[in-house]
Amino acid sequence: MKRNLYPKLAWHGILKNQKTYLPFLLTSIGITMMYYIVAYLTYSKSVYEMRGGQEMQMILSWGTAVIAIFAAIFLFYMNSFLMRRRKTEFGLYNILGMGKWNIARILLWQNLMLFMASLIGGLGLGVVLSKFSELCAAKLLGAGSPLGFKIEPNAVRNTILLTAVSYGLILLYSLGQIRVSKPISLLRGEKTGEKPPKARWLLALIGVVLLGIAYYLSITIEEPIAALSTFFVAVLLVILATYLLFICGSVALCKMLQKNKHYYYQLRHFVSVSSMSYRMKRNGASLASICILSTMVLVMISSSLCLYVGSEESLRTRYPRDIEITAEASSDIPAMRQIISDVLQEKQLTAEKEQHYTVLSVSGLLEGDHVLMNLEDNDSAYVDYDKVLMMGILTLDEYNRLAGATETLADGEILIHMFRKLYDYDTIQLGDMTPLHIKKQVDDFIEDGDAVSSVTQTMYLVVRDDAALQEIYNMQKEVYGTDSSRLEYQYAFNIEADADTEIAVMKEIANRFSTAVNEGGNLHNYSCRSLEEQRSSFYALYGGLLFLGVLLSVVFLFGTVLIMYYKQISEGYEDAARFEIMQKVGMTKPEIKKSINSQILTVFAAPLLAAGVHTAFAFPLVRRLLILFGLTNIPLLIGITIVSFLIFAVLYVLMYKLTSHSYYQLVK
């Protein structure tokens, strides 16, 4: 045989089947391009030097692994369809005298051609769009991007490695399929259908139970840290339940519809339901994949967009004052306040919306109405973090001043405020102390960003006087020893100044505190922080999550479109002969079209509806997870989630229209 015979046969095979190879190639190019862009931003020195760029690069580094995993999965799925379509051609080659080694050489050339096209196209587009992506990252961070165009060698290396490994594994799988197949099975490979599966009611019931458990976990979890530990369990349960319900439950549904004579014995329903039942096992797996990918798109894009849109509000929630000063209460507070006043006076600024108080912050484990503190006998590795409680304890005088109230307390009475929920008992016992009676649960009285965004349960206790506060202080000091908490003085205020001035004021205050300490001043364990200093980190975090969420959503959309497209193409080839027979026995083309619409509408509406239900039940869990990022604006999350679903539904309908057109053309 001539040397160029195999490349010609490989190229001819691709051209002959361009309807199936072109989507595969375009998707491969797109995934390669996106992987390079994420890798470029991860390694880019320009991004690293932006304010907040290091945090963004840390987040984007997660995306490289996720895109790599899903790239391999999608390419394998598409390649399995291509192999099914090509088996007849390879079987014909085999019968005409070609050995499996010759067919393997054709496959080798085809994979090499697709690999080179994907690599050149993906890397080329990635390099061209990398500067644009860098500008987008700079915009999200509120920073500038330097002029000039650069190719990142590490990103190129990783992209080549990912593409080569993916196509290498695909080639090995394809060669294995050819090696174990007989010529006659290759020749009939495309026409080999699946037997109608039986209705497996037990598996369908298990799917319902698993889905119910996942939904229950999502609805009942209250604390953010518990939501974090439960999220992945719930995701796995939903994925498993979705596959069971779409594969086994859909078959059971078809059997039920077939028993309904009024529904089943209608022309369009009869053909569509019987066709769905015949290949429901494959349909179910594909539809479950579409549903899961759609849910991933909805959850990721809505949560990441909500974080970014609400980033300013989250920042203000986390840092309610422009500048916050904290020091040990035993420090010389008047001297500390004088330093702050001097700095503001020199800068011609005035402290506004001042908030100051003395508080004792203590932690423990909340079990019922008892706060456990002596945990020496417990192994910290097995601490139930859902029970961890952070308490801020202050006196009644401080509370009345802060809240503008005139409350009174008897001996042994306290006021309580618990964040994000109500306390369920009338008393609370701290360690081995006498239980304290709760006179009243009060509303917010301190703007405490740490408490609002805390991942653990947080509450404030208001005790009668300094003596009661000192008793609790002595108790926790005895329990925790060198790790005990100290009484802290916290002072926060706003100033009318731009970002640079605010940061400069904060740094000048910190420098003068340091100078005072070096000169023998009484300042202990002090800290200074400003809202503007934290802004870049906030926008880096939320901007990085949005950027990653958009890219991953595009990857999952690629997967959704391809599964829908290849499923329609596959079903179209298999149904063409059946509808041809039905047309010969008297079924008209309009009746065929109605039957097709009934089938694919029923099939493809199910994943969208199921994805909507999954997203709705995931909402409570996602809402609690977003508290970890300081986002507490529930109406914003609801609005963005609904808008995201509506936009996705429109895209989904467009994808359905395009794929159903391909199906109908094949059947017609």
C-alpha positions as CSV (number, residue, x, y, z in Angstrom):
1,M,0.0,0.0,0.0
2,K,1.1,3.5,-0.7
3,R,2.4,5.5,2.2
4,N,-0.1,8.3,1.8
5,L,-3.1,5.9,1.6
6,Y,-3.8,5.9,5.3
7,P,-3.7,9.7,5.6
8,K,-6.0,10.0,2.6
9,L,-8.5,7.4,4.0
10,A,-8.4,9.2,7.4
11,W,-9.0,12.6,5.8
12,H,-11.7,11.1,3.6
13,G,-13.4,9.6,6.7
14,I,-13.5,13.0,8.4
15,L,-14.9,14.8,5.4
16,K,-17.5,12.1,4.8
17,N,-18.7,12.4,8.4
18,Q,-18.2,16.1,8.8
19,K,-21.7,16.5,10.3
20,T,-20.4,14.5,13.3
21,Y,-16.8,15.4,13.3
22,L,-17.2,19.2,13.0
23,P,-19.0,19.7,16.4
24,F,-16.4,17.4,18.0
25,L,-13.6,19.5,16.5
26,L,-15.2,22.8,17.3
27,T,-15.8,21.8,20.9
28,S,-12.3,20.4,21.3
29,I,-10.9,23.8,20.0
30,G,-13.1,25.7,22.3
31,I,-12.2,23.7,25.4
32,T,-8.5,23.9,24.5
33,M,-8.8,27.7,24.1
34,M,-10.5,28.2,27.4
35,Y,-8.0,26.0,29.2
36,Y,-5.2,28.1,27.8
37,I,-6.9,31.3,28.9
38,V,-7.4,30.1,32.5
39,A,-3.8,28.8,32.6
40,Y,-2.5,32.0,31.1
41,L,-4.2,34.1,33.8
42,T,-3.0,31.7,36.4
43,Y,0.7,32.1,35.4
44,S,0.6,35.7,34.1
45,K,3.0,38.0,35.9
46,S,0.8,41.0,35.0
47,V,-2.2,39.5,36.8
48,Y,0.1,38.6,39.8
49,E,1.2,42.2,40.1
50,M,-2.3,43.6,40.1
51,R,-3.8,44.5,43.5
52,G,-5.7,41.3,44.4
53,G,-4.2,39.4,41.5
54,Q,-2.6,36.7,43.7
55,E,-6.0,35.8,45.2
56,M,-7.5,35.7,41.7
57,Q,-4.8,33.4,40.5
58,M,-5.3,31.1,43.4
59,I,-9.0,30.7,42.5
60,L,-8.3,30.3,38.8
61,S,-5.8,27.6,39.5
62,W,-8.8,25.5,40.7
63,G,-10.5,26.0,37.3
64,T,-7.6,24.5,35.3
65,A,-8.1,21.1,37.1
66,V,-11.9,21.2,36.6
67,I,-11.7,22.2,32.9
68,A,-9.1,19.4,32.4
69,I,-11.3,16.8,34.0
70,F,-14.5,17.8,32.1
71,A,-12.5,18.2,28.8
72,A,-11.5,14.5,29.0
73,I,-15.0,13.4,29.9
74,F,-16.7,15.3,27.0
75,L,-14.1,14.2,24.5
76,F,-14.6,10.6,25.6
77,Y,-18.3,10.9,25.3
78,M,-18.2,12.4,21.8
79,N,-15.5,9.9,20.7
80,S,-17.8,7.0,21.7
81,F,-20.5,8.4,19.4
82,L,-18.0,8.8,16.5
83,M,-16.8,5.3,16.9
84,R,-20.3,4.0,16.8
85,R,-20.9,5.9,13.5
86,R,-17.6,4.7,12.0
87,K,-17.9,1.0,12.9
88,T,-19.7,0.2,9.7
89,E,-17.0,1.9,7.6
90,F,-14.2,0.0,9.5
91,G,-16.1,-3.2,9.2
92,L,-16.3,-2.7,5.4
93,Y,-12.5,-2.1,5.3
94,N,-12.0,-5.3,7.3
95,I,-14.1,-7.4,5.0
96,L,-12.4,-5.9,1.9
97,G,-9.0,-7.2,3.2
98,M,-7.7,-4.6,5.6
99,G,-6.4,-6.0,8.9
100,K,-7.1,-4.5,12.2
101,W,-3.5,-3.1,12.1
102,N,-4.4,-1.2,8.9
103,I,-7.6,0.2,10.5
104,A,-5.5,1.2,13.6
105,R,-3.2,3.2,11.3
106,I,-6.2,5.0,9.9
107,L,-7.4,5.8,13.4
108,L,-4.0,7.0,14.3
109,W,-3.9,9.5,11.4
110,Q,-7.4,10.7,12.2
111,N,-6.6,11.3,15.8
112,L,-3.4,13.0,14.8
113,M,-5.3,15.3,12.4
114,L,-7.9,16.2,15.0
115,F,-5.2,16.7,17.7
116,M,-3.3,19.1,15.5
117,A,-6.4,21.0,14.5
118,S,-7.5,21.3,18.1
119,L,-4.1,22.3,19.4
120,I,-3.4,24.9,16.6
121,G,-7.0,26.3,16.7
122,G,-7.4,26.2,20.4
123,L,-3.9,27.6,21.2
124,G,-4.3,30.2,18.4
125,L,-7.6,31.5,19.7
126,G,-6.4,31.3,23.3
127,V,-3.3,33.4,22.5
128,V,-5.3,35.9,20.6
129,L,-8.0,36.2,23.3
130,S,-5.6,36.0,26.3
131,K,-5.0,39.8,26.3
132,F,-8.7,40.4,26.3
133,S,-9.2,38.0,29.2
134,E,-6.4,39.8,31.1
135,L,-8.2,43.2,30.5
136,C,-11.4,41.6,31.8
137,A,-9.6,40.3,34.9
138,A,-8.1,43.8,35.5
139,K,-11.6,45.3,35.1
140,L,-13.0,42.9,37.7
141,L,-10.2,43.7,40.1
142,G,-10.5,47.5,39.4
143,A,-6.9,47.6,38.4
144,G,-5.0,48.5,35.2
145,S,-3.3,46.2,32.7
146,P,0.1,46.9,31.2
147,L,0.4,47.4,27.4
148,G,2.0,44.7,25.4
149,F,1.2,41.2,24.2
150,K,2.7,38.1,25.8
151,I,2.6,34.3,25.4
152,E,2.9,32.4,28.6
153,P,5.2,29.3,28.2
154,N,3.8,27.5,31.2
155,A,0.2,27.8,29.9
156,V,1.3,26.6,26.4
157,R,3.1,23.6,27.9
158,N,0.1,22.6,30.1
159,T,-2.3,23.1,27.2
160,I,-0.2,20.8,24.9
161,L,0.1,18.3,27.7
162,L,-3.7,18.2,28.3
163,T,-4.6,17.9,24.7
164,A,-2.0,15.2,24.0
165,V,-3.1,13.1,27.0
166,S,-6.8,13.4,26.1
167,Y,-6.3,12.4,22.5
168,G,-3.8,9.7,23.5
169,L,-6.4,8.1,25.8
170,I,-9.1,8.5,23.2
171,L,-6.8,6.7,20.7
172,L,-6.1,3.8,23.1
173,Y,-9.9,3.4,23.7
174,S,-10.7,3.4,20.0
175,L,-8.0,0.9,19.2
176,G,-9.3,-1.3,22.0
177,Q,-12.8,-1.2,20.5
178,I,-11.4,-2.2,17.1
179,R,-9.2,-5.0,18.6
180,V,-12.0,-6.8,20.4
181,S,-14.7,-6.4,17.6
182,K,-15.4,-9.0,14.9
183,P,-15.8,-7.9,11.3
184,I,-19.5,-8.7,11.2
185,S,-20.1,-6.8,14.5
186,L,-18.2,-3.8,13.1
187,L,-20.3,-3.9,9.9
188,R,-23.5,-3.9,11.9
189,G,-22.2,-1.6,14.7
190,E,-24.2,1.5,13.8
191,K,-27.4,-0.5,13.6
192,T,-27.0,-2.3,16.8
193,G,-29.8,-1.1,19.1
194,E,-30.5,-1.7,22.7
195,K,-33.2,-4.0,24.1
196,P,-36.1,-2.4,25.8
197,P,-35.1,-2.4,29.5
198,K,-37.6,-3.6,32.1
199,A,-39.2,-1.3,34.5
200,R,-37.0,-1.5,37.6
201,W,-39.3,-0.2,40.3
202,L,-36.9,-0.8,43.2
203,L,-34.1,1.3,41.6
204,A,-36.6,4.0,40.7
205,L,-37.8,4.0,44.4
206,I,-34.2,4.2,45.6
207,G,-33.7,7.2,43.3
208,V,-36.7,9.0,44.8
209,V,-35.4,8.2,48.4
210,L,-31.9,9.5,47.6
211,L,-33.3,12.7,46.0
212,G,-35.5,13.2,49.0
213,I,-32.6,12.9,51.4
214,A,-30.5,15.4,49.4
215,Y,-33.4,17.9,49.3
216,Y,-34.0,17.4,53.1
217,L,-30.3,18.1,53.8
218,S,-30.4,21.2,51.8
219,I,-33.5,22.6,53.4
220,T,-32.7,21.7,57.1
221,I,-29.1,22.7,57.3
222,E,-28.8,26.0,59.2
223,E,-25.2,26.8,59.8
224,P,-22.8,27.8,57.0
225,I,-20.0,25.5,58.1
226,A,-22.5,22.6,58.2
227,A,-23.7,23.5,54.7
228,L,-20.0,23.4,53.5
229,S,-19.5,19.9,54.8
230,T,-22.9,18.7,53.5
231,F,-22.7,20.3,50.1
232,F,-20.7,17.6,48.4
233,V,-22.7,14.8,50.0
234,A,-25.9,16.4,48.7
235,V,-24.4,16.8,45.2
236,L,-23.4,13.2,45.0
237,L,-26.9,12.1,46.2
238,V,-28.5,14.3,43.6
239,I,-26.3,13.0,40.8
240,L,-26.9,9.4,41.7
241,A,-30.7,9.9,42.2
242,T,-30.9,11.8,38.8
243,Y,-29.4,8.9,36.9
244,L,-31.6,6.4,38.7
245,L,-34.7,8.3,38.0
246,F,-34.0,9.1,34.4
247,I,-32.8,5.6,33.6
248,C,-35.1,3.5,35.7
249,G,-37.9,5.9,36.5
250,S,-38.3,7.0,32.9
251,V,-38.7,3.4,31.8
252,A,-41.3,2.9,34.5
253,L,-43.1,6.1,33.4
254,C,-43.2,4.7,29.8
255,K,-44.7,1.5,31.0
256,M,-47.3,3.4,32.9
257,L,-48.1,5.5,29.8
258,Q,-48.4,2.4,27.7
259,K,-51.0,1.0,30.1
260,N,-53.0,4.3,29.8
261,K,-55.1,3.4,26.7
262,H,-56.5,6.9,26.3
263,Y,-53.0,8.4,26.1
264,Y,-51.0,5.7,24.5
265,Y,-53.3,4.7,21.6
266,Q,-53.0,8.1,19.9
267,L,-50.9,8.2,16.7
268,R,-48.2,10.7,17.9
269,H,-48.1,9.3,21.4
270,F,-48.0,5.6,20.3
271,V,-44.9,6.1,18.1
272,S,-43.0,8.4,20.5
273,V,-43.7,6.4,23.7
274,S,-42.8,3.1,22.1
275,S,-39.6,4.6,20.6
276,M,-38.6,6.1,24.0
277,S,-39.2,2.8,25.7
278,Y,-37.1,1.0,23.2
279,R,-34.0,2.9,23.9
280,M,-34.7,4.5,27.2
281,K,-31.6,3.2,28.9
282,R,-29.4,5.2,26.6
283,N,-31.8,8.1,26.6
284,G,-32.0,8.1,30.4
285,A,-28.2,8.4,30.8
286,S,-28.0,11.2,28.3
287,L,-30.9,13.1,29.7
288,A,-29.5,12.7,33.3
289,S,-26.2,14.1,32.0
290,I,-28.0,17.1,30.4
291,C,-30.0,17.7,33.7
292,I,-26.9,17.6,35.9
293,L,-24.8,19.8,33.6
294,S,-27.8,22.3,33.4
295,T,-28.0,22.4,37.2
296,M,-24.3,23.0,37.4
297,V,-24.6,25.9,35.0
298,L,-27.5,27.4,36.9
299,V,-26.0,27.1,40.4
300,M,-22.5,28.3,39.3
301,I,-23.5,31.3,37.2
302,S,-26.2,32.5,39.7
303,S,-24.0,32.2,42.8
304,S,-20.9,33.7,41.2
305,L,-22.8,36.5,39.6
306,C,-24.7,37.2,42.8
307,L,-21.4,37.4,44.7
308,Y,-19.9,39.9,42.3
309,V,-23.0,42.0,42.0
310,G,-23.3,42.1,45.8
311,S,-19.6,42.5,46.5
312,E,-19.9,46.1,47.6
313,E,-22.7,45.2,50.0
314,S,-20.8,42.2,51.3
315,L,-17.8,44.4,51.8
316,R,-19.8,46.9,53.8
317,T,-21.4,44.0,55.8
318,R,-18.0,42.6,56.6
319,Y,-16.5,46.0,57.4
320,P,-19.4,48.3,58.6
321,R,-16.9,51.1,59.4
322,D,-14.1,52.6,57.3
323,I,-11.5,52.0,60.0
324,E,-11.5,49.5,62.9
325,I,-9.1,49.6,65.8
326,T,-8.8,46.8,68.4
327,A,-6.7,46.7,71.5
328,E,-6.6,44.9,74.8
329,A,-8.9,46.6,77.3
330,S,-6.0,46.9,79.9
331,S,-4.2,49.2,77.4
332,D,-4.1,53.0,77.9
333,I,-7.3,53.7,76.0
334,P,-7.2,57.5,76.4
335,A,-3.7,57.6,75.0
336,M,-4.8,55.4,72.1
337,R,-7.8,57.6,71.3
338,Q,-5.5,60.7,71.5
339,I,-3.2,59.2,68.8
340,I,-6.2,58.6,66.6
341,S,-7.5,62.1,67.2
342,D,-4.1,63.6,66.4
343,V,-3.8,61.7,63.1
344,L,-7.3,62.7,62.0
345,Q,-6.6,66.3,62.9
346,E,-3.4,66.5,60.9
347,K,-5.2,65.1,57.9
348,Q,-8.1,67.5,58.5
349,L,-10.6,64.7,58.9
350,T,-13.3,64.0,61.4
351,A,-14.4,60.6,62.9
352,E,-18.0,59.9,62.0
353,K,-20.5,57.2,63.2
354,E,-18.2,56.2,66.0
355,Q,-18.8,52.9,67.7
356,H,-16.8,51.8,70.7
357,Y,-17.3,49.1,73.4
358,T,-15.5,46.6,75.6
359,V,-16.2,43.0,75.0
360,L,-15.1,39.5,76.1
361,S,-15.0,37.0,73.2
362,V,-15.2,33.4,74.3
363,S,-15.8,30.2,72.4
364,G,-17.2,26.8,73.3
365,L,-19.5,24.0,72.1
366,L,-23.3,24.6,72.3
367,E,-25.2,21.5,73.3
368,G,-28.8,22.4,74.1
369,D,-28.6,25.1,76.7
370,H,-25.1,24.3,77.9
371,V,-21.9,25.8,76.5
372,L,-19.1,23.3,77.0
373,M,-15.7,24.8,77.6
374,N,-13.7,22.1,79.3
375,L,-12.8,20.0,76.3
376,E,-9.6,18.4,77.6
377,D,-11.0,14.9,77.4
378,N,-12.2,15.4,73.8
379,D,-10.2,14.6,70.7
380,S,-10.2,17.9,68.7
381,A,-10.2,15.8,65.5
382,Y,-13.7,14.7,66.4
383,V,-15.2,18.1,67.4
384,D,-18.6,18.7,65.9
385,Y,-18.0,22.0,64.3
386,D,-21.7,22.5,63.8
387,K,-21.9,23.1,67.5
388,V,-19.0,25.6,67.8
389,L,-20.2,28.8,69.4
390,M,-18.6,32.2,69.5
391,M,-19.8,34.5,72.2
392,G,-19.3,38.2,72.8
393,I,-20.1,39.2,76.4
394,L,-20.5,42.8,77.5
395,T,-22.1,44.7,80.3
396,L,-25.6,46.2,80.5
397,D,-24.2,49.7,80.6
398,E,-22.4,49.1,77.3
399,Y,-25.6,47.7,75.8
400,N,-27.9,50.5,76.9
401,R,-25.4,53.1,75.5
402,L,-25.0,51.2,72.2
403,A,-28.7,50.4,71.7
404,G,-30.1,53.6,73.2
405,A,-32.1,51.4,75.6
406,T,-33.0,51.5,79.3
407,E,-33.0,47.8,80.1
408,T,-32.5,46.5,83.6
409,L,-31.3,43.1,84.8
410,A,-31.6,41.3,88.2
411,D,-28.8,39.1,89.5
412,G,-28.4,36.0,87.3
413,E,-30.3,37.5,84.4
414,I,-28.9,38.3,80.9
415,L,-30.0,39.6,77.6
416,I,-29.1,37.6,74.5
417,H,-28.8,38.3,70.7
418,M,-28.1,35.4,68.4
419,F,-27.2,35.9,64.7
420,R,-29.2,34.2,61.9
421,K,-31.6,32.5,64.3
422,L,-33.3,32.6,67.7
423,Y,-32.1,30.8,70.8
424,D,-34.5,28.0,71.8
425,Y,-34.1,27.9,75.6
426,D,-34.9,30.1,78.6
427,T,-31.5,29.6,80.3
428,I,-27.9,29.2,79.2
429,Q,-25.1,27.6,81.2
430,L,-21.5,28.6,80.6
431,G,-19.1,25.9,81.6
432,D,-19.6,24.8,85.2
433,M,-21.2,28.2,86.2
434,T,-24.7,28.5,87.5
435,P,-27.2,28.7,84.6
436,L,-28.2,32.3,83.6
437,H,-31.8,33.2,83.0
438,I,-32.6,34.9,79.7
439,K,-34.8,37.9,80.3
440,K,-35.1,38.9,76.7
441,Q,-33.8,38.2,73.2
442,V,-32.9,41.6,71.7
443,D,-32.5,42.8,68.2
444,D,-29.2,43.9,66.6
445,F,-27.3,46.5,68.6
446,I,-23.8,46.2,67.3
447,E,-22.6,46.4,63.7
448,D,-20.2,43.5,63.9
449,G,-18.9,42.4,60.5
450,D,-17.0,39.4,62.0
451,A,-20.2,38.1,63.6
452,V,-22.3,38.5,60.5
453,S,-19.9,36.7,58.2
454,S,-18.9,34.1,60.8
455,V,-19.1,30.5,59.7
456,T,-20.0,29.4,63.2
457,Q,-22.9,30.1,65.5
458,T,-22.4,33.6,67.1
459,M,-24.2,35.3,69.9
460,Y,-23.9,38.3,72.2
461,L,-24.6,38.0,76.0
462,V,-25.4,41.1,78.0
463,V,-24.6,40.6,81.7
464,R,-25.7,42.8,84.7
465,D,-22.4,44.6,85.6
466,D,-18.6,44.4,85.6
467,A,-18.7,41.9,88.5
468,A,-20.7,39.4,86.4
469,L,-18.4,40.0,83.4
470,Q,-15.3,39.4,85.6
471,E,-16.8,36.1,86.9
472,I,-17.1,34.8,83.4
473,Y,-13.6,36.1,82.5
474,N,-12.1,34.3,85.5
475,M,-13.9,31.1,84.6
476,Q,-12.8,30.9,81.0
477,K,-9.2,31.9,82.1
478,E,-9.1,29.0,84.5
479,V,-10.4,26.6,81.7
480,Y,-8.3,27.8,78.8
481,G,-5.2,28.9,80.6
482,T,-2.7,30.5,78.2
483,D,-5.3,30.2,75.4
484,S,-7.9,32.2,77.3
485,S,-9.5,35.3,75.9
486,R,-8.9,38.9,77.0
487,L,-11.2,41.8,77.4
488,E,-10.9,43.8,74.2
489,Y,-11.6,47.5,73.5
490,Q,-13.0,48.0,70.0
491,Y,-13.3,51.4,68.3
492,A,-14.5,51.9,64.7
493,F,-15.4,55.1,62.7
494,N,-16.0,56.5,59.3
495,I,-14.1,59.3,57.5
496,E,-14.9,61.4,54.5
497,A,-11.9,60.6,52.3
498,D,-10.9,58.7,49.2
499,A,-9.4,55.2,49.2
500,D,-5.7,56.2,49.2
501,T,-6.2,58.7,52.1
502,E,-8.2,56.2,54.1
503,I,-5.4,53.6,53.8
504,A,-2.8,56.2,54.6
505,V,-4.7,57.2,57.8
506,M,-4.9,53.6,58.9
507,K,-1.2,53.0,58.3
508,E,-0.2,56.2,60.1
509,I,-2.3,55.2,63.1
510,A,-0.6,51.8,63.2
511,N,2.9,53.4,62.9
512,R,2.2,55.8,65.8
513,F,0.9,52.9,67.9
514,S,4.1,51.0,67.2
515,T,6.2,54.1,68.1
516,A,4.3,54.5,71.4
517,V,4.9,50.9,72.3
518,N,8.6,51.3,71.6
519,E,8.7,54.3,73.8
520,G,7.1,52.3,76.7
521,G,3.5,53.1,76.1
522,N,0.8,50.9,77.5
523,L,-0.7,49.4,74.3
524,H,-1.2,45.7,74.0
525,N,-2.4,43.3,71.2
526,Y,-3.6,46.1,69.0
527,S,-4.7,45.8,65.4
528,C,-5.8,48.3,62.7
529,R,-7.6,47.6,59.5
530,S,-9.5,49.6,56.9
531,L,-12.3,48.9,54.5
532,E,-10.4,50.2,51.5
533,E,-7.4,48.0,52.3
534,Q,-9.6,44.9,52.1
535,R,-11.5,46.0,49.0
536,S,-8.9,44.6,46.5
537,S,-9.0,41.2,48.2
538,F,-12.8,41.2,48.1
539,Y,-13.0,42.1,44.4
540,A,-10.2,39.6,43.6
541,L,-12.1,36.8,45.4
542,Y,-15.5,37.6,43.9
543,G,-14.2,38.7,40.5
544,G,-12.1,35.4,40.3
545,L,-15.2,33.4,41.2
546,L,-17.3,35.1,38.6
547,F,-14.6,34.7,35.9
548,L,-14.2,31.0,36.8
549,G,-18.0,30.5,37.0
550,V,-18.5,32.0,33.6
551,L,-15.8,29.9,32.0
552,L,-17.0,26.7,33.6
553,S,-20.6,27.5,32.7
554,V,-19.5,27.8,29.1
555,V,-17.7,24.4,29.3
556,F,-20.8,22.8,30.8
557,L,-22.9,24.5,28.1
558,F,-20.6,22.9,25.5
559,G,-21.2,19.6,27.1
560,T,-25.0,20.1,27.2
561,V,-25.2,21.2,23.6
562,L,-23.0,18.3,22.4
563,I,-25.0,15.6,24.3
564,M,-28.2,17.0,23.0
565,Y,-26.8,17.2,19.4
566,Y,-25.2,13.8,19.3
567,K,-28.2,12.2,21.0
568,Q,-30.5,13.7,18.3
569,I,-28.2,12.7,15.5
570,S,-27.9,9.2,16.9
571,E,-31.6,8.8,17.4
572,G,-32.2,10.3,13.9
573,Y,-30.1,7.7,12.2
574,E,-31.8,4.9,14.2
575,D,-35.3,6.2,13.7
576,A,-35.0,6.9,10.0
577,A,-35.6,3.3,9.0
578,R,-38.6,3.0,11.4
579,F,-40.3,6.1,10.2
580,E,-39.7,5.1,6.6
581,I,-41.5,1.8,7.3
582,M,-44.4,3.7,9.0
583,Q,-44.6,6.1,6.0
584,K,-44.9,3.1,3.7
585,V,-47.8,1.7,5.7
586,G,-49.7,4.9,5.5
587,M,-48.3,7.4,8.1
588,T,-48.1,10.9,6.5
589,K,-45.2,13.3,6.8
590,P,-47.2,15.8,9.0
591,E,-48.1,12.9,11.3
592,I,-44.4,11.9,11.4
593,K,-43.5,15.4,12.3
594,K,-46.1,15.6,15.1
595,S,-44.8,12.3,16.5
596,I,-41.2,13.6,16.3
597,N,-42.1,16.8,18.1
598,S,-44.0,14.9,20.8
599,Q,-41.1,12.6,21.4
600,I,-38.3,15.1,21.6
601,L,-40.4,17.8,23.4
602,T,-41.2,15.2,26.1
603,V,-37.6,14.0,26.3
604,F,-35.9,17.3,26.4
605,A,-38.3,19.2,28.5
606,A,-37.7,16.8,31.4
607,P,-34.0,17.7,32.0
608,L,-34.8,21.5,32.1
609,L,-37.7,21.0,34.5
610,A,-35.6,18.7,36.7
611,A,-32.7,21.2,36.6
612,G,-35.1,23.9,37.8
613,V,-36.3,21.7,40.6
614,H,-32.8,20.8,41.6
615,T,-31.8,24.5,41.6
616,A,-34.8,25.5,43.7
617,F,-34.0,22.9,46.4
618,A,-30.3,23.8,46.3
619,F,-31.2,27.4,47.0
620,P,-31.2,27.1,50.8
621,L,-27.9,25.3,50.8
622,V,-26.3,27.8,48.3
623,R,-27.7,30.7,50.4
624,R,-25.9,29.4,53.5
625,L,-22.7,28.8,51.6
626,L,-22.7,32.4,50.4
627,I,-22.8,33.6,54.0
628,L,-19.2,32.3,54.1
629,F,-18.4,35.0,51.6
630,G,-20.3,37.7,53.6
631,L,-23.3,37.8,51.3
632,T,-26.6,38.0,53.2
633,N,-28.8,39.7,50.6
634,I,-31.4,36.9,50.0
635,P,-33.6,39.0,47.5
636,L,-30.6,39.6,45.3
637,L,-29.8,35.9,45.2
638,I,-33.4,35.0,44.5
639,G,-33.7,37.6,41.7
640,I,-30.4,36.5,40.0
641,T,-31.3,32.8,40.3
642,I,-34.7,33.4,38.6
643,V,-33.2,35.6,35.8
644,S,-30.4,33.0,35.3
645,F,-32.9,30.2,34.9
646,L,-35.0,32.2,32.5
647,I,-32.0,33.1,30.3
648,F,-30.8,29.5,30.4
649,A,-34.3,28.3,29.5
650,V,-34.2,30.5,26.4
651,L,-30.8,29.1,25.4
652,Y,-32.0,25.6,26.1
653,V,-35.1,26.1,23.8
654,L,-32.8,27.4,21.1
655,M,-30.5,24.3,21.5
656,Y,-33.6,22.1,21.4
657,K,-34.8,23.8,18.2
658,L,-31.4,23.4,16.5
659,T,-30.9,19.7,17.5
660,S,-34.5,18.7,16.7
661,H,-34.1,20.2,13.2
662,S,-31.1,17.9,12.7
663,Y,-33.1,15.0,14.0
664,Y,-36.0,15.7,11.6
665,Q,-33.8,16.1,8.6
666,L,-32.2,12.7,9.2
667,V,-35.6,11.1,9.8
668,K,-37.1,12.8,6.7
